[in-house]
């Protein structure tokens, strides 16, 4: 049940989702407040090809059940029409964004909260009291969600990293890295491969190449550039 393989009916009765008009899939929300669920079989089979949206299930804002963009959910099909399929989320199986990048803000009473950079995350995230970071309003931070939203409260999180102000050099790059989940450190395999190759240019490496190392070279790239040319 927790993986979406079965759904529970009345009492101790269980069935396959498709037999009870349920579907399991990934929620993609829109900043306007509604969303679509892409069924697992469609999402997995069209990962590398153009996907038809005819099989997506429309979820109105009132039927999101506090699910957030990227969550894997169970959907009950409410109606099928020529215009499409409408559904209601009945269970959240897996959260899609345990870490969120956003702008730090404070409300009128001084409580801190974060406005997600990805506006498909429809809820601001309240910050738990007692954080160890000294953050200024408007700075970009990475938070870890510690309490998911419910009918009673908004999501709650804690700051785990301060990226800085958006107008500072390099912060925009850090935002993309954290939003896309790109590793900031090289893998062990990559480091081992680098050690194996070494830092010495061998004669065999010069075959078919012109060596310009004796010429004075000037570059306008910064010290942390990744594409020296």
Residue, then its C-alpha position, 0 to 999 in steps of 0.5 A: x500500500x505504501x508503494x502504491x501497488x495496492x489500495x485499501x478499501x473497506x476493512x481489510x480488503x485490498x485491490x490493484x489500483x486500476x481495478x478500483x479506478x485509481x492511478x499512481x503517478x507523479x504530480x506536476x503542478x502549475x503556478x496557477x494552483x492546479x496540477x496534472x498527474x502523469x501515470x507511472x506507466x506513461x512517465x516511465x515509458x516516455x522518459x526519453x521521447x515526446x509524451x502525449x498529454x492525453x493520459x495526464x490526469x487533471x487535478x484542481x487546486x481543491x483536490x491536491x490534498x496538500x501534495x506538492x510538485x514532484x510528489x508520487x501520489x495515488x489518484x482517484x479518477x473522478x470523471x472522464x470526458x472528451x476534454x480529459x480526465x479529472x482526479x483527486x489525490x487520495x494518498x501521497x506515497x513519496x515526497x519529491x522535494x525534501x530540499x528546497x531553494x528559495x528566498x528568505x523573508x519575514x512576516x509582520x511578526x518577525x517569523x521567518x519563511x522561505x518563498x520557493x524559487x520554483x513557483x510550482x511549489x505552491x506553498x511558502x515554507x515556514x522556518x522552525x525557530x532556533x536556526x543557526x544561520x544569520x540570514x538577511x531578508x532576500x538572501x537565497x537559502x537551501x532548506x530541508x523540509x522537516x514537517x510536510x503540509x497538512x490541513x492544519x499547517x503549512x510546511x516547515x523547514x530548517x535552513x541548511x545552507x545560505x547561498x547569498x544574495x542573488x546579485x552576488x557572483x556565482x549565486x545564480x549558478x549555485x541556485x541551478x546546482x541545488x535546484x537540479x540536484x547536481x553533485x557539487x563534488x566529483x565522484x570517487x570514480x572520477x577522482x580515481x580516473x584523474x589520479x590515474x591519468x596524472x598531471x604530466x603531458x606524455x609524448x603520446x598525448x602530443x601526437x596529432x596536436x600542436x603544442x602552444x605552451x611556450x606562448x604567452x596566453x591571456x584569458x579574460x575568464x575568471x579564476x573559477x571558470x570551467x571553460x578556459x579557452 
